Amino acid sequence: MNPVIELLLQRRSVRAYEDRTLVQEAKDQILEATLRAPTAGNLMLYSIVEISDQRSKDDLARLCDNQPFIACAPWVVLFAADYQRWHDLFAWSGVEETCRQAGEAMRNPEVGDLLLACADALIAAQTAVIAAESLGIGSCYIGDIMENCERTRDLLGLTPYVFPICLLCFGYPDARQAGKERSSRFERKFICFENKYRRLIRRAGRDDRGTPTRVIQGPQVDRWCRQPGAARL
């Protein structure tokens, strides 16, 4: 099998790490690859913040739904959607004055700009994940970084046009990770479509033995259906 494809297929989240520091050379290789990630219009609408201060890591562990392993991870990195850099550049370049002379207001970043910047930041984050994986370094995404956005902004000095879209923890997997099974995924037919999107449809039927069946089956779907407040399929 192609080694890149094999790496992608075997990758899993790692939350327990060896007590082993990531050397600067490894970090530099990961970051060098990350900065080559695809980006909208080559604008690079993201910033990367390395969290090396232990007190900040402890605070983030609490802010992110009390996940202690964050504080113990050898390398913790924030990926932020960032339109502040370009907004500042426009201001420094005299765009606001040019707009004023033309009788128009300078446009500030809006929701569409934020979504584009989030896409850039997440693409960069996944590039970092795969680069790290190629070096034998595991990782785990922390989506909870968004839940206490205001407090995270204060902690890390984020400005109004910078949004913390994801936190990543990196480290060498400890012995508990060896042989650990990968998490399951939905079958391809529920995710991949051709030409048009398809919604899930719950449709009763019977198999060859007359047993009632459904088009949508599988433990993941059943568990989701049983969750309180889940939409009925």
VOBA-1610 file (N, C-alpha, C; in pm, whole numbers, padded with zeros to 5 digits, always signed):
BEGIN
Met+00084-00119+00000Met+00000+00000+00000Met+00088+00125+00000Asn+00042+00227-00067Asn+00111+00356-00065Asn+00133+00399+00080Pro+00256+00435+00119Pro+00284+00467+00260Pro+00206+00586+00314Val+00177+00683+00228Val+00098+00799+00273Val-00045+00757+00303Ile-00103+00677+00214Ile-00239+00628+00236Ile-00244+00542+00362Glu-00143+00456+00380Glu-00140+00371+00498Glu-00133+00455+00626Leu-00052+00560+00624Leu-00041+00649+00740Leu-00176+00713+00772Leu-00247+00757+00668Leu-00377+00820+00688Leu-00479+00720+00745Leu-00473+00597+00697Leu-00569+00497+00741Leu-00543+00451+00884Gln-00417+00455+00927Gln-00383+00406+01060Gln-00386+00514+01166Arg-00395+00639+01127Arg-00390+00749+01224Arg-00509+00744+01319Arg-00486+00771+01447Arg-00593+00781+01545Arg-00553+00884+01649Ser-00651+00934+01723Ser-00623+01035+01825Ser-00543+00974+01940Val-00447+01050+01990Val-00361+01005+02100Val-00373+01104+02215Arg-00413+01051+02332Arg-00433+01136+02449Arg-00339+01101+02566Ala-00255+01003+02547Ala-00159+00963+02651Ala-00021+00960+02587Tyr+00073+01034+02648Tyr+00202+01055+02584Tyr+00319+01009+02672Glu+00428+00974+02605Glu+00551+00945+02677Glu+00602+01074+02742Asp+00673+01057+02852Asp+00735+01173+02917Asp+00863+01206+02841Arg+00841+01264+02724Arg+00949+01284+02628Arg+00925+01414+02553Thr+01020+01503+02559Thr+01007+01634+02495Thr+01025+01622+02344Leu+00947+01697+02270Leu+00965+01703+02126Leu+01083+01796+02097Val+01180+01746+02025Val+01298+01829+01994Val+01258+01938+01896Gln+01333+02047+01895Gln+01300+02161+01811Gln+01303+02124+01663Glu+01393+02033+01627Glu+01400+01992+01486Glu+01269+01931+01439Ala+01207+01848+01523Ala+01078+01788+01486Ala+00970+01894+01474Lys+00967+01987+01569Lys+00868+02096+01563Lys+00887+02178+01435Asp+01012+02207+01402Asp+01039+02287+01283Asp+00994+02216+01156Gln+01015+02085+01151Gln+00972+02009+01033Gln+00820+02013+01020Ile+00751+01997+01132Ile+00605+02001+01130Ile+00555+02137+01085Leu+00613+02242+01141Leu+00569+02377+01106Leu+00603+02413+00961Glu+00718+02367+00914Glu+00755+02393+00775Glu+00654+02330+00681Ala+00613+02207+00710Ala+00512+02141+00628Ala+00377+02212+00641Thr+00345+02254+00761Thr+00216+02320+00786Thr+00202+02448+00704Leu+00309+02523+00695Leu+00303+02651+00623Leu+00293+02632+00471Arg+00304+02509+00424Arg+00281+02479+00283Arg+00139+02427+00259Ala+00055+02431+00359Ala-00083+02382+00345Ala-00159+02468+00244Pro-00257+02410+00174Pro-00341+02489+00085Pro-00407+02605+00161Thr-00422+02718+00095Thr-00479+02835+00159Thr-00552+02920+00056Ala-00664+02977+00094Ala-00746+03055+00001Ala-00669+03177-00049Gly-00646+03183-00179Gly-00581+03299-00238Gly-00441+03325-00186Asn-00380+03223-00126Asn-00247+03236-00064Asn-00246+03344+00045Leu-00361+03367+00106Leu-00370+03471+00211Leu-00321+03421+00346Met-00321+03289+00366Met-00280+03229+00495Met-00355+03295+00610Leu-00487+03277+00609Leu-00574+03343+00706Leu-00578+03268+00840Tyr-00462+03242+00895Tyr-00454+03172+01023Tyr-00327+03211+01095Ser-00327+03190+01224Ser-00206+03205+01305Ser-00191+03083+01393Ile-00067+03051+01428Ile-00035+02935+01509Ile+00032+02984+01637Val-00025+02947+01750Val+00028+02991+01879Val+00072+02870+01960Glu+00201+02860+01985Glu+00254+02751+02068Glu+00233+02786+02215Ile+00172+02696+02291Ile+00146+02719+02433Ile+00253+02646+02513Ser+00357+02718+02552Ser+00467+02657+02626Ser+00458+02684+02776Asp+00383+02787+02815Asp+00369+02821+02957Asp+00279+02718+03026Gln+00331+02653+03131Gln+00255+02546+03196Gln+00126+02598+03258Arg+00129+02717+03314Arg+00007+02772+03375Arg-00101+02793+03269Ser-00062+02837+03152Ser-00159+02854+03043Ser-00215+02719+02999Lys-00128+02617+02993Lys-00175+02483+02958Lys-00273+02431+03062Asp-00245+02457+03188Asp-00337+02416+03295Asp-00471+02486+03280Asp-00468+02614+03249Asp-00593+02690+03231Asp-00672+02638+03112Leu-00601+02608+03003Leu-00670+02557+02884Leu-00732+02421+02911Ala-00665+02338+02990Ala-00721+02207+03025Ala-00855+02224+03096Arg-00864+02323+03183Arg-00990+02349+03254Arg-01095+02411+03162Leu-01052+02507+03079Leu-01146+02574+02990Leu-01202+02478+02885Cys-01123+02379+02846Cys-01165+02284+02743Cys-01231+02162+02806Asp-01334+02187+02883Asp-01415+02080+02941Asp-01337+01989+03035Asn-01241+02046+03107Asn-01166+01972+03209Asn-01103+01843+03154Gln-01009+01860+03063Gln-00937+01747+03004Gln-00790+01756+03048Pro-00754+01685+03156Pro-00620+01698+03215Pro-00505+01666+03120Phe-00528+01579+03021Phe-00416+01539+02935Phe-00361+01658+02855Ile-00444+01763+02838Ile-00396+01882+02767Ile-00277+01943+02841Ala-00291+01950+02973Ala-00184+02010+03054Ala-00057+01926+03052Cys-00071+01795+03021Cys+00044+01704+03023Cys+00107+01684+02885Ala+00041+01732+02782Ala+00093+01710+02647Ala+00225+01783+02627Pro+00322+01718+02564Pro+00453+01781+02544Pro+00448+01907+02457Trp+00355+01909+02361Trp+00348+02025+02271Trp+00201+02058+02247Val+00161+02178+02285Val+00023+02223+02268Val+00022+02345+02177Val-00060+02338+02072Val-00056+02442+01970Val-00199+02485+01936Leu-00221+02615+01936Leu-00350+02671+01896Leu-00346+02710+01749Phe-00450+02671+01677Phe-00469+02718+01540Phe-00587+02814+01540Ala-00561+02937+01498Ala-00663+03040+01504Ala-00693+03094+01365Ala-00823+03110+01336Ala-00863+03182+01216Ala-00825+03329+01237Asp-00753+03386+01142Asp-00695+03518+01166Asp-00716+03611+01047Tyr-00807+03707+01064Tyr-00824+03814+00965Tyr-00765+03944+01017Gln-00716+03940+01142Gln-00659+04061+01201Gln-00535+04108+01124Arg-00453+04012+01083Arg-00328+04048+01014Arg-00355+04128+00888Trp-00453+04082+00807Trp-00483+04153+00683Trp-00555+04284+00712His-00640+04287+00814His-00710+04410+00850His-00607+04516+00891Asp-00507+04476+00969Asp-00402+04569+01010Asp-00321+04615+00889Leu-00292+04522+00798Leu-00214+04557+00680Leu-00288+04660+00595Phe-00420+04639+00581Phe-00500+04735+00505Phe-00492+04874+00570Ala-00504+04875+00703Ala-00499+05002+00775Ala-00363+05070+00758Trp-00256+04993+00772Trp-00120+05049+00759Trp-00093+05097+00616Ser-00163+05038+00519Ser-00139+05073+00378Ser-00222+05192+00333Gly-00299+05250+00425Gly-00378+05368+00391Gly-00510+05340+00323Val-00557+05216+00333Val-00683+05181+00268Val-00799+05261+00325Glu-00798+05281+00457Glu-00908+05354+00521Glu-00915+05497+00468Glu-00800+05562+00452Glu-00797+05699+00400Glu-00842+05701+00254Thr-00801+05602+00178Thr-00844+05593+00038Thr-00995+05579+00028Cys-01053+05496+00116Cys-01198+05478+00119Cys-01268+05609+00156Arg-01209+05679+00254Arg-01269+05805+00299Arg-01271+05907+00185Gln-01162+05913+00111Gln-01156+06007-00002Gln-01257+05971-00110Ala-01287+05843-00121Ala-01385+05797-00221Ala-01527+05803-00168Gly-01541+05845-00042Gly-01674+05855+00017Gly-01734+05721+00054Glu-01648+05623+00077Glu-01695+05490+00114Glu-01633+05448+00247Ala-01703+05362+00318Ala-01651+05311+00445Ala-01562+05190+00419Met-01453+05179+00494Met-01367+05061+00483Met-01442+04941+00537Arg-01447+04834+00461Arg-01522+04715+00502Arg-01442+04635+00602Asn-01505+04603+00714Asn-01442+04518+00815Asn-01474+04371+00787Pro-01393+04279+00839Pro-01420+04136+00820Pro-01559+04097+00869Glu-01627+04013+00793Glu-01762+03968+00826Glu-01765+03816+00838Val-01886+03761+00851Val-01901+03618+00876Val-01836+03533+00766Gly-01855+03572+00641Gly-01795+03497+00531Gly-01643+03493+00540Asp-01585+03605+00583Asp-01439+03610+00599Asp-01395+03517+00711Leu-01472+03513+00820Leu-01441+03424+00932Leu-01444+03278+00887Leu-01547+03241+00810Leu-01559+03102+00766Leu-01441+03064+00676Leu-01402+03156+00589Leu-01287+03129+00502Leu-01160+03112+00584Ala-01143+03197+00685Ala-01025+03188+00771Ala-01027+03059+00853Cys-01145+03017+00897Cys-01157+02890+00971Cys-01114+02773+00882Ala-01156+02776+00755Ala-01117+02670+00663Ala-00965+02667+00647Asp-00904+02782+00631Asp-00759+02790+00619Asp-00689+02731+00742Ala-00738+02771+00860Ala-00675+02727+00985Ala-00688+02577+01003Leu-00804+02521+00971Leu-00824+02378+00989Leu-00745+02295+00889Ile-00732+02345+00767Ile-00648+02276+00668Ile-00503+02275+00716Ala-00457+02387+00771Ala-00321+02394+00824Ala-00304+02298+00942Ala-00406+02292+01028Ala-00398+02203+01145Ala-00388+02057+01101Gln-00468+02017+01004Gln-00462+01878+00959Gln-00329+01847+00891Thr-00273+01944+00822Thr-00140+01925+00763Thr-00037+01900+00872Ala-00047+01974+00983Ala+00043+01954+01096Ala+00025+01815+01156Val-00099+01770+01166Val-00128+01638+01221Val-00061+01528+01138Ile-00073+01537+01008Ile-00015+01433+00921Ile+00137+01442+00920Ala+00191+01563+00921Ala+00336+01578+00927Ala+00390+01516+01056Ala+00321+01542+01168Ala+00363+01485+01296Ala+00353+01333+01293Glu+00246+01282+01236Glu+00225+01137+01230Glu+00340+01070+01154Ser+00388+01136+01051Ser+00497+01078+00972Ser+00627+01068+01052Leu+00636+01145+01160Leu+00754+01143+01247Leu+00733+01056+01371Gly+00619+00984+01375Gly+00589+00900+01489Gly+00532+00977+01607Ile+00485+01098+01582Ile+00429+01184+01688Ile+00277+01184+01677Gly+00210+01146+01784Gly+00065+01142+01785Gly+00006+01278+01814Ser-00126+01288+01796Ser-00193+01416+01815Ser-00339+01396+01852Cys-00398+01501+01905Cys-00540+01499+01937Cys-00598+01638+01920Tyr-00707+01646+01846Tyr-00778+01773+01829Tyr-00860+01804+01953Ile-00864+01932+01990Ile-00948+01979+02101Ile-01043+02084+02045Gly-01165+02040+02011Gly-01265+02133+01959Gly-01326+02220+02067Asp-01313+02177+02193Asp-01372+02252+02304Asp-01310+02390+02321Ile-01201+02418+02251Ile-01137+02548+02261Ile-01234+02660+02223Met-01336+02627+02143Met-01432+02729+02099Met-01536+02762+02204Glu-01559+02671+02298Glu-01672+02686+02390Glu-01658+02804+02485Asn-01536+02831+02527Asn-01511+02945+02616Asn-01424+03047+02544Cys-01472+03085+02427Cys-01393+03170+02337Cys-01348+03300+02405Glu-01438+03364+02480Glu-01405+03492+02541Glu-01290+03478+02640Arg-01294+03373+02722Arg-01189+03352+02821Arg-01058+03310+02753Thr-01069+03233+02645Thr-00949+03195+02571Thr-00885+03318+02507Arg-00968+03408+02455Arg-00917+03533+02398Arg-00835+03610+02501Asp-00890+03621+02621Asp-00820+03693+02728Asp-00689+03624+02765Leu-00694+03492+02776Leu-00577+03416+02818Leu-00462+03428+02719Leu-00495+03424+02589Leu-00392+03418+02487Leu-00375+03549+02410Gly-00447+03653+02452Gly-00430+03784+02389Gly-00481+03791+02247Leu-00589+03719+02218Leu-00644+03719+02083Leu-00728+03846+02060Thr-00715+03903+01945Thr-00784+04027+01910Thr-00919+03998+01845Pro-01003+04101+01821Pro-01140+04078+01772Pro-01153+03997+01645Tyr-01056+04008+01554Tyr-01067+03936+01427Tyr-00984+03807+01425Val-00961+03752+01544Val-00890+03624+01557Val-00979+03529+01637Phe-01005+03411+01581Phe-01096+03316+01645Phe-01025+03183+01669Pro-01026+03131+01792Pro-00959+03003+01822Pro-01041+02885+01772Ile-01006+02833+01656Ile-01087+02729+01594Ile-01053+02589+01642Cys-00925+02563+01676Cys-00892+02432+01731Cys-00758+02436+01805Leu-00749+02349+01903Leu-00625+02329+01978Leu-00575+02189+01943Leu-00444+02175+01930Leu-00386+02044+01901Leu-00283+02008+02007Cys-00293+01885+02056Cys-00193+01832+02149Cys-00108+01731+02073Phe+00023+01742+02090Phe+00116+01652+02022Phe+00206+01582+02125Gly+00245+01461+02094Gly+00339+01388+02179Gly+00360+01248+02126Tyr+00465+01184+02174Tyr+00491+01045+02136Tyr+00395+00954+02213Pro+00320+00869+02144Pro+00224+00781+02212Pro+00291+00692+02315Asp+00229+00678+02432Asp+00286+00590+02533Asp+00243+00446+02508Ala+00290+00355+02593Ala+00268+00212+02571Ala+00121+00175+02567Arg+00036+00254+02633Arg-00108+00223+02635Arg-00172+00236+02497Gln-00107+00305+02406Gln-00164+00326+02273Gln-00136+00208+02179Ala-00037+00127+02214Ala+00001+00016+02126Ala-00113-00084+02112Gly-00147-00117+01991Gly-00253-00214+01967Gly-00394-00162+01990Lys-00407-00036+02023Lys-00539+00021+02045Lys-00618+00025+01914Glu-00741-00018+01918Glu-00822-00023+01797Glu-00861+00117+01751Arg-00870+00132+01621Arg-00917+00258+01567Arg-01067+00271+01591Ser-01112+00394+01606Ser-01255+00416+01622Ser-01327+00385+01491Ser-01453+00347+01500Ser-01530+00313+01380Ser-01573+00439+01307Arg-01615+00422+01185Arg-01662+00532+01102Arg-01792+00491+01034Phe-01872+00590+00993Phe-01989+00560+00914Phe-01947+00494+00783Glu-02034+00412+00728Glu-02007+00353+00598Glu-02004+00462+00492Arg-01927+00438+00388Arg-01908+00538+00284Arg-02040+00585+00223Lys-02137+00495+00212Lys-02262+00531+00145Lys-02339+00640+00219Phe-02311+00658+00349Phe-02378+00762+00424Phe-02309+00898+00412Ile-02189+00898+00357Ile-02107+01019+00355Ile-02078+01069+00215Cys-02052+00976+00123Cys-02007+01013-00011Cys-02121+01001-00112Phe-02150+01110-00183Phe-02260+01114-00280Phe-02206+01158-00416Glu-02289+01143-00516Glu-02251+01187-00650Glu-02351+01288-00702Asn-02300+01402-00740Asn-02376+01510-00803Asn-02471+01585-00709Lys-02544+01514-00624Lys-02639+01580-00535Lys-02630+01523-00394Tyr-02659+01609-00298Tyr-02662+01567-00157Tyr-02785+01480-00132Arg-02772+01385-00041Arg-02885+01300-00003Arg-02899+01300+00149Arg-03020+01320+00195Arg-03048+01311+00338Arg-03065+01165+00379Leu-03046+01139+00507Leu-03074+01005+00558Leu-03224+00980+00556Ile-03262+00863+00514Ile-03404+00826+00508Ile-03421+00695+00583Arg-03514+00694+00674Arg-03544+00571+00747Arg-03660+00502+00677Arg-03633+00384+00623Arg-03734+00315+00545Arg-03738+00169+00588Ala-03853+00123+00630Ala-03868-00016+00676Ala-03873-00112+00558Gly-03829-00234+00582Gly-03833-00337+00480Gly-03819-00473+00546Arg-03803-00579+00466Arg-03784-00713+00520Arg-03676-00784+00441Asp-03596-00864+00514Asp-03492-00940+00445Asp-03550-01070+00390Asp-03465-01158+00338Asp-03510-01281+00274Asp-03584-01373+00370Arg-03557-01360+00500Arg-03624-01444+00599Arg-03748-01377+00658Gly-03783-01261+00604Gly-03902-01193+00653Gly-03877-01107+00775Thr-03751-01091+00815Thr-03719-01009+00933Thr-03721-00862+00895Pro-03791-00778+00975Pro-03794-00633+00945Pro-03653-00575+00945Thr-03626-00494+00845Thr-03495-00428+00833Thr-03517-00280+00807Arg-03403-00206+00812Arg-03405-00065+00776Arg-03293-00037+00676Val-03312+00061+00592Val-03206+00101+00501Val-03089+00155+00582Ile-03118+00232+00685Ile-03014+00287+00771Ile-02994+00193+00888Gln-02878+00134+00897Gln-02848+00039+01003Gln-02710+00066+01060Gly-02673-00005+01164Gly-02540+00007+01221Gly-02544+00066+01360Pro-02452+00026+01446Pro-02453+00070+01586Pro-02439+00220+01602Gln-02361+00287+01516Gln-02344+00431+01530Gln-02475+00505+01509Val-02546+00468+01403Val-02674+00534+01374Val-02773+00506+01485Asp-02779+00380+01532Asp-02873+00345+01638Asp-02844+00423+01766Arg-02717+00434+01801Arg-02681+00510+01922Arg-02720+00657+01907Trp-02697+00711+01788Trp-02732+00851+01764Trp-02882+00872+01776Cys-02960+00777+01724Cys-03106+00788+01730Cys-03157+00786+01874Arg-03086+00717+01962Arg-03132+00704+02100Arg-03091+00823+02187Gln-03008+00912+02135Gln-02966+01026+02214Gln-03084+01119+02239Pro-03096+01174+02361Pro-03205+01268+02391Pro-03199+01387+02295Gly-03311+01419+02238Gly-03318+01537+02152Gly-03270+01514+02011Ala-03224+01393+01977Ala-03176+01369+01842Ala-03293+01372+01745Ala-03268+01425+01627Ala-03373+01431+01526Ala-03411+01290+01484Arg-03538+01270+01458Arg-03584+01138+01414Arg-03546+01116+01268Leu-03493+01000+01239Leu-03458+00967+01102Leu-03578+00912+01027
//
